[in-house]
Amino acid sequence: MYRIEAPIYFYLFAILPVIVVVFLGTLWWKKRTQKKFANPELLAKLAPDSSVFKQVVKLVLFVLSLSFLIISLANPKIGAALKTVKREGVDVVFALDVSKSMLAEDIAPNRLEKAKQIISKIIDKLGSDRVGIIIYAGNAYPLLPITTDHGAAKMFLQNANPSMVSSQGTAIHEALKLAKTYYNKDDQTNRFLIILSDGEDHQEDTKQLFESTEDEGIKVYTVGIGTEKGGPIPMKINGSLLGYKKDSKGTTVITKRHASILQEIAAASGGKYLAGNTTSIPVNAIGDLITSAQKKEFESKQFSDYKDQFQWFLGFGIVWLLLDVFLFDKKTRWVTAVDLFGEKKQ
């Protein structure tokens, strides 16, 4: 296992193409300028030791040197040991509605982005708790298995969108079924399922399915995103608005937040409903709830004892740089004597 301590230095690689372009431009300018004063045969006699090949070799060595020095600045590290670490926390599973109704812009920038923002900020408030992410529409899919890697959770979260599910609709009960597979089989006192949705549900038995969750130790909290007035569903391609979704009669579809469904789900499971149009309300409420919850000890494996590897790249970088410094632009005598390119026969 490896990690990069300072990946920002990789932006310096953008300098390398500039160096190559400048070199080629200078070489072209030299050739063009020389032709104004003499023909190639005369130039070869006036400067017999001039070698374009050696200049190219020096450029390659210089680029290699810079590449290795840049990598050394980023400081790659290799995990030397896999250790088992004991932590205390709870399992928190986020079920994110990615149906197309979540693209409505009655909440800026839209319902889906607002939900992502809420999840991200809740994750920032967590300690050593484990998190998992489920996305659902007509079906539910695992976006991220339960993990202690909060950075990975936020990275996967940003990629969630309606195109990741094969069927549209809103089947909250499918998210519940999948969430149950995320939790440990052993006896855990605190398990949290956070559902973020606009409340549009296309199943009639959803409330009944959630009534058993409290007995299983799962606390369900629902967060409603959207307004009661609602808004149209924009149809976009590459960020350009093409129009709004219409029904079979050609009427623009208006999607509204159905808070009553989310409230019923929360009540049936012994949880709580929270309005999510203001980010701080669900973030503070859920963050405080999880922080004060009884923690359970669990084990997780992670690489540790990461060792710096920058010295290898620094060493090779210096070697290539020294070769570039001590390699002259002129032809090497023994290379000329060997006549690799058959120049003497011409």
For each residue, the residues with C-beta under 8 A, 3 or more apart:
1: 78 79 82 303
2: 76 77 78 79
3: 76 77 79 306
4: 7 10 74 75 76 77
5: 74 75 76 77 308
6: 9 73 74 75
7: 4 10 74
8: 11 74
9: 6 12 70 73 74
10: 4 7 13 70 74
11: 8 14
12: 9 15 66 70 73
13: 10 16 67 70
14: 11 17 18
15: 12 18 19 66
16: 13 19 20 63 66 67
17: 14 20 21
18: 14 15 21 22
19: 15 16 22 23 59 62 63 66
20: 16 17 23 24 59 63
21: 17 18 24 25
22: 18 19 25 26
23: 19 20 26 27 55 59
24: 20 21 27 28
25: 21 22 28 29
26: 22 23 29 30
27: 23 24 30 31 52 55
28: 24 25 31 32
29: 25 26 32 33
30: 26 27 33 34
31: 27 28 34 35
32: 28 29 35 36
33: 29 30 36 37
34: 30 31 37 38 43
35: 31 32 38 39 40
36: 32 33
37: 33 34
38: 34 35 42 43 46
39: 35 42 43
40: 35 43 44
41: 44 45
42: 38 39 45 46
43: 34 38 39 40 46 47 50
44: 40 41 47 48 50
45: 41 42 48
46: 38 42 43
47: 43 44 50
48: 44 45 331
49: 330 331
50: 43 44 47 329 330 331
51: 54 55 329 330 331
52: 27 55 56
53: 56 57
54: 51 57 58 327 328 329 330 331 332
55: 23 27 51 52 58 59 329
56: 52 53 59 60
57: 53 54 60 61 327
58: 54 55 61 62 324 327 329
59: 19 20 23 55 56 62 63
60: 56 57 63 64
61: 57 58 64 65 320 321 323 324 327
62: 19 58 59 65 66 320 321 324
63: 16 19 20 59 60 66 67
64: 60 61 67 68 317 320
65: 61 62 68 69 317 318 320 321 324
66: 12 15 16 19 62 63 69 70 317
67: 13 16 63 64 70 71 317
68: 64 65 71 72 313 314 316 317 320
69: 65 66 72 73 313 314 317 321
70: 9 10 12 13 66 67 73 74
71: 67 68 74 76 310 313 317
72: 68 69 75 310 311 312 313 314 317
73: 6 9 12 69 70 310
74: 4 5 6 7 8 9 10 70 71 310
75: 4 5 6 72 308 309 310
76: 2 3 4 5 71 309 310 313
77: 2 3 4 5 306 307 308 309
78: 1 2 306 307 309
79: 1 2 3 82 303 304 305 306
80: 303 304 305 306 307
81: 303 304 305
82: 1 79 301 302 303 304
83: 301 302 303 304 305
84: 299 300 301
85: 299 300 301 302 304
86: 297 298 299
87: 128 148 297 298 299 300
88: 128 295 296 297 298
89: 126 127 128 129 130 148 295 296 298
90: 129 130 188 190 191 192 290 293 294 295 296
91: 129 130 131 132 146 182 183 184 188 190 191 192
92: 122 126 129 130 131 132 192 194 290
93: 131 132 133 134 146 179 182 183 191 192 193 194
94: 119 122 131 132 133 134 194 196
95: 134 135 136 140 172 175 176 178 179 193 194 195 196 197
96: 112 115 116 119 133 134 135 136 143 157 160 196
97: 101 102 112 115 135 136 137 170 172 195 196 197 198 225
98: 102 112 135 136 137 160 161 162 164 165
99: 102 136 137 138 162 165 168 169 170 200
100: 103 137 162 168 233 245
101: 97 104 111 170 198 200 233 255
102: 97 98 99 110 111 112 115 162 197 198 225
103: 100 110 111 112 162 233 234
104: 101 107 110 111 198 226 230 231 232 233 234 255
105: 108 109 110 111 231 234
106: 111 226 227 229 230 231
107: 104 110 111 114 225 226 227 277
108: 105 114
109: 105 113 114
110: 102 103 104 105 107 113 114
111: 101 102 103 104 105 106 107 114 115 198 225 226
112: 96 97 98 102 103 115 116 160 161 162
113: 109 110 116 117
114: 107 108 109 110 111 117 118 225 276 277 279
115: 96 97 102 111 112 118 119 196 197 223 225 276
116: 96 112 113 119 120 157 158 160
117: 113 114 120 121 279
118: 114 115 121 122 196 223 276 279 282 283
119: 94 96 115 116 122 123 133 157 194 196
120: 116 117 123 124 154 157
121: 117 118 124 125 279 283 287
122: 92 94 118 119 125 126 194 282 283 286 287 290
123: 119 120 126 131 150 153 154
124: 120 121 150
125: 121 122 283 287 290 291
126: 89 92 122 123 129 131 150 287 290
127: 89 291
128: 87 88 89 148
129: 89 90 91 92 126 148 290 295
130: 89 90 91 92 146 147 148 298 300
131: 91 92 93 94 123 126 144 146 147 148 150 153
132: 91 92 93 94 142 144 145 146 147 153 179 182
133: 93 94 96 119 142 143 144 153 156 157 160
134: 93 94 95 96 140 141 142 143 175 178 179 182
135: 95 96 97 98 140 141 143 160 164 165
136: 95 96 97 98 99 139 140 141 165 170 171 172 174 175 178
137: 97 98 99 100 162 165 167 168 169 170 171
138: 99 165 166 167 168 169 170 171 174 202
139: 136 165 166 167 171 174
140: 95 134 135 136 171 174 175 177 178
141: 134 135 136 164 165 178
142: 132 133 134 145 178 182
143: 96 133 134 135 156 157 160 164
144: 131 132 133 147 152 153 156 157
145: 132 142 182
146: 91 93 130 131 132 182 183
147: 130 131 132 144 152 153
148: 87 89 128 129 130 131 300 302
149: 152 153
150: 123 124 126 131 153 154
151: 154 155
152: 144 147 149 155 156
153: 123 131 132 133 144 147 149 150 156 157
154: 120 123 150 151 157 158
155: 151 152 158 159
156: 133 143 144 152 153 159 160
157: 96 116 119 120 133 143 144 153 154 160
158: 116 154 155
159: 155 156 164
160: 96 98 112 116 133 135 143 156 157 164
161: 98 112 164
162: 98 99 100 102 103 112 137 165 168
163:
164: 98 135 141 143 159 160 161
165: 98 99 135 136 137 138 139 141 162 168
166: 138 139
167: 137 138 139
168: 99 100 137 138 162 165
169: 99 137 138 202
170: 97 99 101 136 137 138 197 198 200 201 202
171: 136 137 138 139 140 174 175 201 202 203
172: 95 97 136 175 176 195 197 201 203 206 261 265
173: 176 177 203 205 206 209 210
174: 136 138 139 140 171 177 178
175: 95 134 136 140 171 172 178 179 195
176: 95 172 173 179 180 193 209 210 213 220
177: 140 173 174 180 181
178: 95 134 136 140 141 142 174 175 181 182
179: 93 95 132 134 175 176 182 183 193 218
180: 176 177 183 216 218
181: 177 178
182: 91 93 132 134 142 145 146 178 179
183: 91 93 146 179 180 188 191 218
184: 91 188 298
185:
186:
187: 217
188: 90 91 183 184 191 217 296
189: 217 294 296
190: 90 91 217 219 293 294 295 296
191: 90 91 93 183 188 216 217 218 219
192: 90 91 92 93 218 219 220 221 286 289 290 293
193: 93 95 176 179 213 218 219 220 221
194: 92 93 94 95 119 122 221 222 223 286
195: 95 97 172 175 220 221 222 223 262 265
196: 94 95 96 97 115 118 119 222 223 225 276
197: 95 97 102 115 170 172 200 222 223 224 225 262
198: 97 101 102 104 111 170 224 225 226 255 256 257 258
199: 224 226 257 258 259 260 261 262
200: 99 101 170 197 255 258 261
201: 170 171 172 206 258 261
202: 138 169 170 171
203: 171 172 173 206
204:
205: 173 208 209
206: 172 173 201 203 209 210 261 265
207: 210 211 264 265 268
208: 205 211 268
209: 173 176 205 206 212
210: 173 176 206 207 213 220 265 268 269
211: 207 208 214 268 269
212: 209 215 216
213: 176 193 210 216 218 219 220 269 270
214: 211 217 218 219 269 270
215: 212
216: 180 191 212 213
217: 187 188 189 190 191 214
218: 179 180 183 191 192 193 213 214 269
219: 190 191 192 193 213 214 269 270 271
220: 176 192 193 195 210 213 265 266 269 270 271
221: 192 193 194 195 266 271 272 273 274 282 286 289
222: 194 195 196 197 262 263 265 266 271 272 273 274
223: 115 118 194 195 196 197 262 273 274 275 276 282
224: 197 198 199 257 258 259 262 273 274 275 276 277
225: 97 102 107 111 114 115 196 197 198 257 276 277
226: 104 106 107 111 198 199 230 231 255 256 257 277
227: 106 107 230 231 256 257 277
228: 256 257 259
229: 106 256
230: 104 106 226 227 254 255 256 257
231: 104 105 106 226 227 254 255
232: 104 244 245 252 253 254 255
233: 100 101 103 104 244 245 253 255
234: 103 104 105 241 243 244 245
235: 241 242 243 244 245
236: 239 240 241 242
237: 240 242
238:
239: 236
240: 236 237
241: 234 235 236
242: 235 236 237
243: 234 235 246
244: 232 233 234 235 252 253
245: 100 232 233 234 235 252 253
246: 243 249 250 251 252 253
247: 250 251 253
248:
249: 246
250: 246 247
251: 246 247
252: 232 244 245 246
253: 232 233 244 245 246 247
254: 230 231 232
255: 101 104 198 200 226 230 231 232 233
256: 198 226 227 228 229 230
257: 198 199 224 225 226 227 228 230
258: 198 199 200 201 224 261 262
259: 199 224 228 262 263 273 275
260: 199 263 264
261: 172 199 200 201 206 258 264 265
262: 195 197 199 222 223 224 258 259 265 266 273
263: 222 259 260 266 267 273
264: 207 260 261 267 268
265: 172 195 206 207 210 220 222 261 262 268 269 271 273
266: 220 221 222 262 263 269 271 272 273
267: 263 264 270 271 273
268: 207 208 210 211 264 265
269: 210 211 213 214 218 219 220 265 266
270: 213 214 219 220 267
271: 219 220 221 222 265 266 267
272: 221 222 266 285
273: 221 222 223 224 259 262 263 265 266 267
274: 221 222 223 224 281 282 285 286
275: 223 224 259 278 281 282
276: 114 115 118 196 223 224 225 279 281 282
277: 107 114 224 225 226 227
278: 275 281
279: 114 117 118 121 276 282 283
280: 283 284
281: 274 275 276 278 284 285
282: 118 122 221 223 274 275 276 279 285 286
283: 118 121 122 125 279 280 286 287
284: 280 281 287 288
285: 272 274 281 282 288 289
286: 122 192 194 221 274 282 283 289 290
287: 121 122 125 126 283 284 290 291
288: 284 285 291 292
289: 192 221 285 286 292 293
290: 90 92 122 125 126 129 192 286 287 293
291: 125 127 287 288
292: 288 289
293: 90 190 192 289 290
294: 90 189 190
295: 88 89 90 129 190
296: 88 89 90 188 189 190
297: 86 87 88
298: 86 87 88 89 130 184
299: 84 85 86 87
300: 84 85 87 130 148
301: 82 83 84 85
302: 82 83 85 148
303: 1 79 80 81 82 83 306
304: 79 80 81 82 83 85
305: 79 80 81 83
306: 3 77 78 79 80 303
307: 77 78 80
308: 5 75 77 311
309: 75 76 77 78 312 313
310: 71 72 73 74 75 76 313 314
311: 72 308 314 315
312: 72 309 315 316
313: 68 69 71 72 76 309 310 316 317
314: 68 69 72 310 311 317 318
315: 311 312 318 319
316: 68 312 313 319 320
317: 64 65 66 67 68 69 71 72 313 314 320 321
318: 65 314 315 321 322
319: 315 316 322 323
320: 61 62 64 65 68 316 317 323 324
321: 61 62 65 69 317 318 324 325
322: 318 319 325 326
323: 61 319 320 326 327
324: 58 61 62 65 320 321 327
325: 321 322
326: 322 323
327: 54 57 58 61 323 324
328: 54 332
329: 50 51 54 55 58
330: 49 50 51 54
331: 48 49 50 51 54 335 336
332: 54 328 335 336
333: 336 337
334: 337 338
335: 331 332 338 340
336: 331 332 333 339
337: 333 334
338: 334 335
339: 336 342 343 344 345
340: 335
341:
342: 339 345 346
343: 339 346
344: 339
345: 339 342
346: 342 343
